[in-house]
Amino acid sequence: MLFGFPIVAMEELTRSFDNPPPAWTGDPCLPPENSWTGVSCSKDKMARVVSLDLTNFGISGALHPTIDNLTALHHL
C-alpha cells in the first residue's frame, strides 16, 4: 500500500485530469492484479509508482505539481 505523499500525489493527479481512466480509484498498486491502468509499481514491500503510461487513454488536463512526490517515478 502507498502511504503519505505518493497516494496523495496519485489522487491529485487523477483529479487534475478532465477524464481519468475509470479504474483509477483506490490504491494504484495493490493488490497487484488490480493496479491502475497504465500505472506500474515496484515489487517492494512498500509499493511505489515507478512508471505512468498515459498514452492512448484520451486523457486531458495538466499534471498536478504533487507528481514531484512520486520519487520512484522514472518513466512518464
Steps between C-alpha positions, in 0.01 A plus 500: 500500500617850429517730798528875538603725217503242216132407543407868531700571183312229309163624628586859402623382161170320444302812593715720274393308188172580329435135420718257699458127436197370695715235671708769672349459846637356821863397537684533167736209580323247717390240461732461199233335285282810550763769444389807311503484121827647370662502845797277578614452857809361668486154650638624832321445830399866481385520137597819319383638166791461258335563165197679355396423143228749412498436125186395316265583788371828360595670826500878507597745768820601675744305713444604860814634675476226765632260235838608641417285804519186286871469571531150349341609169749450220274480193219733401 
